[in-house]
Amino acid sequence: MSRTVDAAGFLIDVDLIGPAEATRRIIEYWQDGAQLRVWPDGRWLLVLPSPVTIRLDRSPGLALPKVGLNPAQLPEVELPFDLGHLTRYPLQPLETVPPTDILATPAPVHAPDLRRVAEIGPPPRRRRVRSGSGSLGSVSGPALDKVWQTLLALAAIAALLLWWAGGTPNPSAICVPVMVGLIVGLIGALRSRGRGSVAAQGGSAAGGGLAARRRSGRLRGWLAARAFTSPFGYLLARRHLAYLQRVERAFQRRDWEQALREAVPLGGVGGILSITLPQAWLGRLSPSLTGRSTGRALGVTGVELIFTDVYRRAAAELEQAGQIEKAAYVLADLLDTPTDAVHLLERHKMYRLAAQLAEGRRLEPALAVRLWWQSGDRQRAVDLALLRGAFAAALDRLGDTSPQLSRQLRTAWIESRREAGDHLGALAAAWPDPRLRQAGVADIQQVMTLGGPAGAHALAYLLNLHSDNNSRNAARALMASRDPALRPAQDRFLTAFATLAASQPVHDRQIATAAVVAMTLSGYPASRRKSFDGLGKRADRVTVADLPKPSALPKTLAPNHTCVPLALGDLPVHDAAWIGGRLLLAHGGHGVRLVRPDGHQVARWDVPAHQLVVADSATRVMLIAVGQQIHEFHELDLARRRVRRYAALRVSAVASTYDGSILTVTDEDGIAFLATGEDKPRVIWRELDRYHRVVLLERAPSGISALVRVPNSGKHELWTWNAPAALLRQRPAVDLTAIRYATVLASGHVVTLADTNLNLLHNGQWRKRIAPAETTATLLASGDAYALVEPQTDHIRVTVRRGDNPQPLAHLHMPQPPAGLRASADRVVIWGQDARVVAIDLDQRLVDADFRTTI
C-alpha cells in the first residue's frame, strides 16, 4: 500500500481536535479558490481547487481522492475572519538542500472488530452532557472540579458547625466529616484530572500527562486499599461481588447481549485496585495489538478462577450454537487467548477473520501467512512474509502458481542478503531459480576474495554454475592438501559439493575422485560414510574400487561429532522424529515435512504442528498445533499419506509417543487416556485427579512415568505405570531440594542437576554423581534417553546417555544450543535453535544426518 495519496480535499474532525487546531491546519493547506464547508456529520470539508500529493501520516485530516458531494450544496463554515483573500507565499531555501528519502513503512493492519462482526450492540454509556460545539462529549474537567470543590467545602462547613455546637473542641466530632471530605475531594480531583483534559483534546495531552496519571493511579490504589481494610470495606467488597454475580447470572441465562457487554476481560483484573465498578469499554472494542485490559482490579478474590470456566463454557456453547464470531470474541478479548480464537475461526473456515486476528495480535508469522493464503488473499500473505522476513516460507507457499511474483519475492530476498553483506545467503536464495543464478557471479567473487571456509563453499557454487579448468584445479588442489589449517575449508567444500555437482561431467568426476581419495587417506571418520558413498558414485570407479572404505568406529566408543558451522535454517524446527530412514519435521505454522537424511524434501503436509506424537509402529503420527489453552490435533497416516482432523482439546501436556490407538494426555483432572480411532475423542481411562498436579510426563512402549506434586504438602513423587495395562508399579518420593533442573525418563528414572553433579534416581534411591557437570549445564530428555547440555568457550557440548547407564552414547559439539531431543529405539534426533537437525544411530554409533532446514 502506498504511503502517499493525491488528495482533492480533507475531512477534519473539529470536535476531536478543537476549532483552533482545525483552523490552523486549514490555513496551512489553503489554496486560492479553496472552499470550506460543513460535512453532514459536523466535520469540516476543505475542498482544494487542484489535488495535492501528500503523505498519509502528514495529512491534516482524512484525505479524499475525490469529493463525492457537491460542495455548493453544503453550508459554509462561519469563521471570525475571511480566508478568501488569504495567499500563501512558500519560502525558498537559501541554499540547496538534498532531498529527504521517504522511509517506506509497511501498511498498518488493524485487528478485526469482533464486536461488530458478532452483532453485539454498543456498551452502555455513562452520563453525558452536550459540549459547546454541539456534539456529545464527556463531562468536562472544570465542571467536575467545581462539583468536588463544593462537596469539600460543605464537608468543612459541617465540621465547623459540629465544632461550635458542642461548645468545646471535640476532635471526635469532626474526625469523620473531615476524613470523608478529604477522601471525597481527593478522589474527585484525581478523577477529573484523569478524564476531562484528555476527552476535550482528543488524546493530544496523553503523552504529557502519562506520568501524572501513573502517580494518580498509584494514589488511587493506595486509597482504595485503605478503604477496603476499613470498617466499610465489607460493603465495598459486597458491591463488587454483586456486580460479578450479575454478570455471571447473565451468562447462566444465555443473555449473551448483556453478558458480553458487561463482561470483565481477565487480562485487566490485575490492575490498580479501585473502589468503583469496572467501567464499560467506551472506545473501539476490538482485539488490540497488546490485548484487552480494563486497568482496574476488583476487591474480591478468585475472579480468574470463576470467570475462566464461565467464559470457556460460553465460548463452547456459542460455537455449538453456530455463533462463531461471538465465541471468537470471548476467546480473544475476554479470555485473552487469541491463538485459541484463531484456531476456532480456522476450524469453521473463516480464514480471513482468523488471518486478521493472527496478524493483529502478532502471532506466529507462518500461521498468519498460511491463513491469508487459505483465505485467497495471496498477495497479503506474500507481503506479510516480506515484512516478517519469512522469505523461504512465502516462496514455498507460492510454489509455481505465480512465477512472476515468486521471482520478485526471491529478488527482494537476494537484495536484502546482499545489503547485509551475506553473499552466501544471497547465493542460497538465488540458486533454486536458474534464471537468477547468473547474477550470483558477483557474490561468488566477493566470497572467494575473502577465502577460508566460506570461499571453499563459494567454490562449489562456481563449479555448479560454470566449471572451467581454473576452478577444477583449485578444487583438486584443495582436496589434495594435507595442511591441517585447511581442514575446515575442506569440510565446508565437501558439505556443499555433495549436493552441488560440477556443470562439466568430466570435471565433476575428477573432483569427486579427488574428494574420495582425500576422505580415505586423511582418515575421515565413518560419519562421512554416506558422503563417501555418494561421491563414490560420481568418481572414477576404477580408483574407488582400489580404495579401502573408512572403517566403522568401535561400538564401545561413543561417536565424537563436531557440527560444521552452517547458515541459519530456512524453516524453524519445533519437533523432529526419525521414521523409517526419514526425518519428520514439525515447522509450526508452516506445516510438516518428511525429508531424507541429507535434508531434501520427500513429502509435505499443510497442517500446523508444533509437536509430534509418534506411534510405536511409526506408521501414524499425531500432529499437534499448540495453542495457549486449546491444542489442535491431526492424525497423519504415513502409509497412505493422508491427514485427518482429530479434535481440539484443552490439555496441559501430551506424551511424545502413543500406541496408535490410545493417546496419553494431562489435563486439569489428571492423566487421561483417549481413544484416537473414533470420530470424537473419548476418555477410556483416567489416573490421578485434579488435586494431583502432573509436572513432567514421559511415555515409552514399556511404561509411563510422571513426576507428580502431592496436594497440600508441596512434595513430589515419581509415579510409574506398566504399559499397556497402565498398572501402577511404584510411586517413590522425590526430594527436589536445591535442584536446578530435573527431567523424567519413561523407564522410571529421575535425572537432576544439583550444583555440579548429574544425579539419577533409580528404584527410589539416588545414585550420586553419574557425571560432573558445568554450573551452567541444562538437561534435555525424551523417552528413555537424556542429554547433558554444557556451554563451552566456543561451542556447545551435548552428551547423550540412556537409562541408568552412566556411559555416554554420543558426544556432539554444536555451534548453537540445542532446542530439543527425541529418542526412539535406535536413534536420537537433536535439533538446534538455528534450525539444524542431527540424527545419531545408537547401535552403529554413527551420525546419520547433519543438515539445516532448506526449502
N, C-alpha and C positions, 0 to 999 in steps of 0.2 A: 504494500500500500504506500502511495506517495505521501511525503510529508508536506507537500505544498499543494495549493489549490488556487485556481483562478476564480476570485470572488466577485460577484456582481453586487453584493450587499452583505450587511451584517445584522444579525438579530442580537440585541443587547438586553440582558435581563436587568432592568433598572431596579427592580425590587430586591435583587440579590446583592448588587454592588453599590447601590445608592445613586441618587441623581448627580452628585458631584463627580464621582468617578466615571459614570456613564457620559457626562458632558465632556470630561477631559479626553476620553477615548474617541469621542465623535470629532472633537476639534483636531486630534492628531491625524485622523484619516479623512478629513473633509476635503472635498474637491469642488471646483467651480461647477455649478449645475447639480450638485447632490441634493437629495431630498431626505427629510427626517420625518417619519410617520409613526403612528401608534399601531402595533400589531393587534389583532383581535384579542389575544390573551394578556395584553397590557405591556408587552415588551416593546422596545423602540426598534424601528426598522430604518437603518441607514442605507439608502439606495444610491449607488455610485453611477456617474454617467458613463464610465468605462471600467471594465473589470481590471482588477489588480491581482498580481501574483503574490501570495503571502503564505508564510509558514503557519501551520495549524496551531503550533504552540505559542505564536505571537499574535494570533487573531484577537481583536477586541471583543469578539463575541462569536456566535455561531455563523461561520462563513457559508454563504448561499451561492452556489454556482449560477443560479438564476432565480429571480423573484417570481413566484407563481401568481401572486395577486397584482392587480393594477394599483400602483401607489397612489394614483389620483383618487381612488375610492376610499382610501384610509385617511383618518383625521390627522392633522399635523400636530407635532409636539410643541407645546407652548413653553418657550424658554424666555428668561428675563432679558435676553439680548438676541440680536439678529445675526444669523450665520450666513445670510445670503451674500453679503459682500466680503466675506472672510476669504482672504487669499493667502495661501501657504507659499512661503519662499524657502525652497530647500537650500541648506547650507552646503557649500562646496569645500572640500578639504584643502588645506594649504599645501599639502604635499601628497604625492601618490601613495596610497595605502594598498598593500597586496590584498586580493580578495580572500575572504574567510571561507574555509571549507565547511560545508554544512554536514554535521555529524548525522549519518544515516542511522536512525534508531528503528527497531522493529515496531510493527503496528501493535498497539495495545490490544490485549484480549481481555474482555470483561467476562466475569463469571456469570452464568445464566441466572435470571431471576426466577427461582423455583416457586416463589410465592405466586407470581403472575401466571406461570405455566400451570400450576396446580389449582388455579382459580380460587385462591384464598383471598378474602376481602382485605381491605386495608386495616391496620391496627387501630384500636380506639384512640382518639385524640384527647389530649388534655385540654384544660380551659384555655381558650384563645380569645384574643381581642383584636380589633382592627387597628392597624397602624396608620400613620398619616398618609401613606401612599395609596391606601385603598385596598391592599391585599392582606390576606390573613397572615399573622406572624405571631411569634411568642411574646409573652408579657415582657415588656422592656425592663432593663436593669434599673434605671432610676425609679420607675414606679414601684418595683419590689423593694428598693432601698427605703422609700418613704413608708411603705407598709410596715416593714420590720422596725424602722426607727420609731414609728408611732407606738408599736407594741412595747418596745423597750421603754419609751417614756411613760406609758401607762403603768408598767410594772414598777418603775421608780416612784411614781406618784402614790401608788398603792402602798409601797413600803413606807413612805413618809407618813401617810395617814395612819398606818398601824403604829408607827413610832410615837406620834403625838397622842393617839387615842389612849395609849397605856399610861400616859403621864410621865413615865420614866423610861430611859433607854432599855429596850428589851431586845437583845440580839436574836433570840429565838423567834421573835415575832416577825422579823424582817428577813430571816435567813432564807425561807422557802421562796417568797416572791422575788427576792433579788437573784437567787440562783436560777429560777425559772426565766426571769427576764434576760439574764446574761446568756443562758444557753439558747433561748429563742432568738435573741439578737444575733449571736454569732452564727448560728445555723442559717438564719435568713440572709445575712450578709454574704456568707460563702455561696449559698445557692444563687443569689442574684448576680454575684460576680462570675460565677461559672456559666451562666446561661445568657444573660442579656446582651453583652457586648458581642459575643460570637454570633448570636442569632441575628443581630441587627446588621453586622458587617458581612454576613455570608461566609464566615470562617476565615476572613482575612487576618484576624488577630490571633489565630490559633497558634502560630509559631511563637509569637512574643509572649503569650500568656501560658505556655506549657509549664514552665517552672512554677508559676503561681498556682496553677491548677493542681500540680503534684503536691505542693505544700498544703493547699486547702484540702486535698483528698486525704492526706495523712492526718490532718487535724480532725476532719470529719470521722475518720476511722477511730481516732482516739476518743472523741466524744461519744461515738456510738458504743464503743467498748465499755466506757464508764456507765452509759445508760443501761446496757444490758446487765451489768453487775449491780445496778442499783435496785432498790425495792420494786421499781416499776419495770424491771427487766422482764419479769414473767409476763406482763401484759403485752410488751412489745414482741416477745417470742411467740405468744399465742396469736398475735395479729399476723405474723409471718407464716405461722403454721396453718392458719385458716386460709390464707391465700394459696398455699401449696395444696391444701385439701380441696379447694375449689377447682384448681387446675386438674388435680387427679380425678375428681368426680366427672369433669368434662370428658376426660379420656375414657373413663369407665362406661359412660353412656353413649360413647361414639359420637359425641358432638364435635366433630373434627374442626369445624369452623372456629368455635370458641377455644377449643383446646390448643390448636396450633397457633392461634393468635396470641394467647396469653402464656404459652409455654416458656419456660426459662431455659436458655441454652446452657448445657452443662459446662461448656468451656468458660463461662464467666462467673460461675458460682464462687470461685476462689478469689474474687476481687476484694476491694476495700469494704469493710463492714459498714453497714448503713442501717439506720432505724426506719427508713422509708421502704416501701414495697418496690419490687423491680419495676422499672419503667418500661412501657411498651416501646418497641423499636420504631422510632419516628423517621428514620432515614430509609433509604432504599434497602429493602430486605432481600439480599441475595448472597450467595456464598462468596465471601471476600477472599482476597489472596492470603490473608493471615487467619481466617476463621472467625466465627462469631464470638463475641464476648460482651456480657451485659455490664461489666465493670462494677458490679455490686455483689456483696455477699449477704446471705440471709443469716438471721440469728438462730437458726436451728441446724442441727447436725443430721448427717445421713441423707442429705438431699441427693447426692450422686447414687447412693445405693437404691433409693426408692425409685427415682425417675429414670435411671438407666434401664431397668426392667420394663417400666411403663412405656418408654419410648421404643424399646425393642419390640414389645408386643404390638404397639401401634403401627410400627413400620411393617411388621409381618401381616397384620390384618389389612392394612391398606394395600399391600401387594396382592394378597389373596382376593381382595375386592376389585382389583384392576385399576386402582388409583395409584399408578406407578410414580407420577410426579410428586404426589404428596408423600409417599413413602421415601422417595429420594430426598425430599426436603427435611424429613425427620432425621435421616441418617447424616446428611451433610451439615445442617445448621444446628439441630438440637443435640445430636449425639457427637457432633464434631468428628465424624468418621467419613471423610469424603471418598476414601478408597472403596468402602463398602457401598456407598451411593453409586459410584461409577460402575461397580460390578453389577449392582441391581439394574441400572439402566441398560447395561450391555446384555444382561440375560434376556431382557424384553426387547432387544434390538432397537433401542433408542440411542443409536450410535452418536448422532450429532450432539445431543444434550450431554451424553457421557463424555464426549471429547471436549466440549466446552468446560465442563466441570473439572476434568482432569488437568486441562491446561491452566485454568484459572487458579486452581489450588496448587499448582506446581508439583504435581505428582510425577511419577517416573516418566521421563520424556518418551521412551519407547512405547509406553502404554498410550499416551496421548497420540503419538504418531499412528499407531495401529488403529485407534478408534476413529481418527479423522479419515484414515484410508477406508475403513469399513463403512463410514457414512457417505462415501462417494466424493468427498472434498479432498481429492488427491493433492491439489496444489497447496492447500493448507498443511497437509501432512509433510510435504517436502519443505515448506517454509519453516515449520517448527523444527525439523531435523537440521536445517541450516542454522537456526538461531541457537539451538542447544548443542551443536557440534556433533550430532548423530549422523554423520555423512554415510558411514557404512551401512547403518540400519536403513536409512532412507533409500539408498541405492538398491539394496537388496529387496526392499519393499516395492520399488518401481518395476524392477525386472525389465522385460522387453516391451512393456505396454506403451512407454513414451520414450523412444530413443533420444529425441532432441532434448527433452527435459532432463533425462539421465545424464546426457553429455554436459549440459550446462551445470548441473549439480556437481558432477565429477570435476569439471574445470574449476569451479569455485573451491572445491576441496584441495585441488592441486595448488592453486594460487595461495591459499591460506597456509599450506605447509611450506611453500617457498618463502613467503614473507616471514615465517617463524624461523627460517634457517634450517628446517628439517628437510633436506633434499632427498634423503632415503624415504621419508614418509611421502614426499611428492611422487617418487618413483613407484612406491607400492600403490598409491592411489590411482596413478595413470595406467599401470600395467594391464589391468583387466580389459581395457579398451584399446584394441590395436591401433585405432586412429589417433590416439593421444600418446603413443609410445615414442614417436619420433621427437616430440617436444621435450622428452626427458633426457636427451643427449646432453644438454647443458647441465642438468642436475648431476648426471653421471660424472661429467668433467669436474664439477665443483667438489664432489665427494672424493674422487680419486686424487685430487690435488692434495687433500688432507692426508691420505694414506691410512695406514693402520687397519684394524678390522673393518671399519666402515668402508674404506677403499676396496678391500677384498670383496665385500658384499656388492659394491657397485660394479666391480669387475664381472661378477656373474650376470648382472643385468646387461652389461655391454656385450657379453658373449651371446646372450639370448637375443639381443636386438640386432647386432651386426658383428659377427666374429670374423676377424682378419688374422693375418699372421702375427701381428704385434700383440694383440690381446691373447691369442693362443699361446704364444711363447711366454707371456707374463704369467699366465695361469699355470703352465707346466713348470716354470721356474719356482713359483710359489710352492707347488706341491713337492718339488724335489729338494727344497731347502730343509736342512736339519738344524737350523738355528732355533733354539728354544724360544727366543723372543718373538718369532713369527708364528708360534703355535696358536695364539688367539686368532690371528688373521686366517690361518689355515682352517680352523674350526668354523669361522664365520663364512668362509668361502664354500666349504663343504655343505654347510647348512643351506645355503642359497642355491648352489649348483645342483643339489639333489633334486630340486623342483624346477630349476631353470636350465633347460638344455641349450647347448650352443646352436646357433642358427645353421651352421655348416655341419652336416653329419660327420664328415671326416674329422673336423676339429673337435666335435663332441666326443668321438671315440678316442681320440688321442688324449684329451684332458681327463676323461673318465678312467682311462688306463693308468695315467699318472697318479690319479687320486687313489685308485685301488692299491697300487704299489706302495704309495705313501702310507696308507692305512695299515698295510701289512708290516712294512719294515719299521715303522715308527712305534709300533706297539700300541695301537688304538685298542681300547677296551671292547669287550664283547657287546656293550650297549650300542656300538656302532654297527652291529651285525646287519640290521635292516638297511642301513645306508650302504654298507658294503655289498649286499646282495643287489640292491637297486642299481648302483653304479656298475656292478659287475655285468649286468645285462647290457649296458651301453658300452662297456670296454671291449678291448680285443680279447676274444675268447681263448686264444692260444695262451696269451700271457696270464689270464686269470686262472686257467687250468693248472699252470705250473706254480701258482702261489698258494701257500697254506692259508686257510681261513683263520681269523682270530679265534683263539681258544676261549672257551667259556670260563667265567670266574668260578672258583670252587664254591660249592654250596655252603661251606662252613664260614665263608666270609661274606659280610654284608656289602652290597654294592655302594661305592662312594662316588656319587654322580654330582658333577658340577654343572649347573644350568648355565648355558651360554647366554649372555645378556641379549634380549630381544626387544623390539619396539612394543609399545602398548598394544594389546589386542584390540581388534575392531569391535567386538561384542563383549559385554560383561558376562562373567560366568557366575551364576548363583549356586549351581549344583552340577555334579558330573557323576557318571556311573559307567563302569566297564561292562558291556553286554555283548557276549559272543564275538569277541575280537574287534568290536567297535566301541566308540565312546558316545554316550548320550549326554548332551549338554543342555542345561536349562539357562536361557538367556533373559529371564524375567519377562517383561512385556514384549520382547522381540520374538518369543516363541521357543521352540525346541528343535535341536538339530542332532542328527546322527552322523558322526564323522568317522573317518578312518584314523589309525594311529598317527598319520602324518598331518592330520588336521583338515583334509579335504572332505567336503560335504558329500554324504550319501543320500540323505533324505531330510526333510524338514516338515514341521507342522506349525501352523499359525495359531498356536494356543499359548496364552501367557502361562509361565511356570517359573516359580522361584525355588521349588523343592521337588525332588523326585523320590517316590516311594517304589522301589523295585521289587517285583515278585521274586520269590525264591527260585522259580523256574526260569527267570529272566525272559519270559515271553510277554509279560504285561508290566506296565509302569503307570503308577498314579501320578498325574501332573497336578501340582498344587500352586495356584496363584495366591500368594499370601496377602491378605488384607489386614486392616487394623484390628478388626474383630471377626470378620467373616472371611473364610477361605473358599476359593472356587476349586472344585475337584473335577478333573477329567481323567478318563482311563484310556491309555494308549495300548492298543493291541499291536505288538511289533510283528507278529506273523502276518496279519492282514493289512498292516499299515493304516489302521483306522483309529479314530479318536471319537469317543462318546462322552457327553457330559454326564457326570455322576451326581453331584449335589453341590450346594453352597452351605457350608457348615460353620458354626461358631465353635471353634476348638482352640485350645491353648497350644498343643503340640501334637505332632504326628510322628510315629515311628518310621525310621528310614527304610524298612522293608515290610513286606506282608506276604502271606502265603498264596496270594492270587485271588482269594475269596473273602478273607476276613481282614479288615483294616483296624489297627490299634491306634486310638487317639486318646487325648486327655482333654477334658472339659471341666466346667465348674462343678460337676458331680463325680469327679474321679477319673478312672480309666474306663473307656467304652470300647467294645469290640463290635464293629459294624460289618454287616453283610454287603458286599460290593456287587454281587451277581444279580441284584434286583434293581428295578427302576428307581425306587426311592430308598434312602438309607434306613436301615432298621438295626436297632441295638439288640444283639443276641446275647450279650453277657456284659456284666459290669464288675469292676473291682474298686475297692475303697469307697469313699463317699465325699461329699462336698466339704467336710471338715478336715480331710487329709489333703494337703497340697502336694502335688507331684512337681518336684523341682527339675529332675532330669529323667529321661526315658530312653531306653535303648532296647532294640529287639534283634534277634537272630533266629534262624530256623530251630535252634535248640532251646531257646528260652527268652524270657523278658525280664529286664531289670529296671527298677525305678528307685530314685532317691526321693524319699517321702518325708515331709515335715510333719511331725506328730502334733496334733492340736493341743492347745493350752499348755504346752511345755517348751516349745522352741527347739526341741531336739529333732534329730534326723535318724531315719532308719533306711536300710537297704532291703527292699522287697524284691524277691526273685521268684519267678514262676516258671514252671516247665512248659514247653510248647510241644504239641499243640493243645494239650489238655488244659493249660492255664491253671495248674495246681500250684498253690503257694509252697515254695520249698524252704525258704528261710527269710528272716527279717531281723538281722543283727543291727544293733545300734551303731551309729557312725558319729564320731566326735569330730566336728569341723572347726574346732577352736584353733585360731592362728593359721587358718588355711587360706592361701591366696587364690588357688584355682583347684577345682575339683571336677571330675568327669566320671561317668558310669560306663562300664563295659557290659555287653549283653551276657557275658559269661558269669556275671555276678561278682564283679570286682569294682572297687572304687580307687581311682588313681588321683592323687592330690599333689600339690606343690606347697610345701611349707618351708619358708626361708630358702635354703639352697639344697633341699632334699626332694627327690622324687619318691613318693611313698605309695604303697599298694596295700589295700585291704583285701585279704583273702580268707574266706571262711570265718569271718568275724574277727580276725586278728591282723594287726598291722605288720607288714613286712617293711621295715625301715630301709631307707637308702637303697632303693633299686638302682639309682644312679645319682651322681651330683648334678646340679642344675644351676644355671645362671640366675642371678637375682631378678632379672627382667624376663625370665622364660615364661611361656604360656603353654597351654595344652589344647590339642585337637583330638577328637575321638569319633569312632564310627564302628558299630558292631562290636567286634572283639579286638580291634586294633586301636592304637592311640599313637600320637606323635608329640614329641617334646620340641617346641619351637624356641630357639635360643638366638637372639640377635648378637652378631659378631661385629667386628670393626667395619668390614667391607661387604658382608653378606649375611644371610640368614641361614643358620644350620638347623635342619629338620632331621630328627632321629625317630624312626618308626619302630615300634615294638608291638607284640601281640600277647594278649592274656597276661598270665603271671610269669612269662618267660622274660628274664632280665636281659637277654642277649638282643642286641639291635638286629633288625631285619634289613634296614637300609639307612643310608646317610645321604641327605640331599643338601646341596649348598645353593640357595636360591638368591637372586639379586633383590627380590621383593618379598615381603612377608606373605605366607600362605593365608588364604581366606577360608579354606575348608578341606575336609578329608572324608573319603568314603572307602570302606574296606568291604571286599567280597571274599569268596572262598580262597582265591589265589591271586587277587590283585588288590592294590591300593592306589587310589587316584587322589592326587592333590592338585588343587587349583589355587592360583595366586591372585592377589589384588590387582595385578597387571594383566589379568585375563590369560594367564599362562596355565597350561594343563600338563601334568606329568603323571604317567602311569607306570607302576612298578610291578613286575612279575615276582611274587614272593617265593614261588617254587624254584624258578630258574635263576632268581636273583639278577634280573635284567631290567633295564629301563625300556619299556615298550613304546612309550610316547613321550615327547617333549616338544610342544609347539605352542604358539599363541593363536588365538582365535582370529580367523580371517574370513572374509566373505568370498 
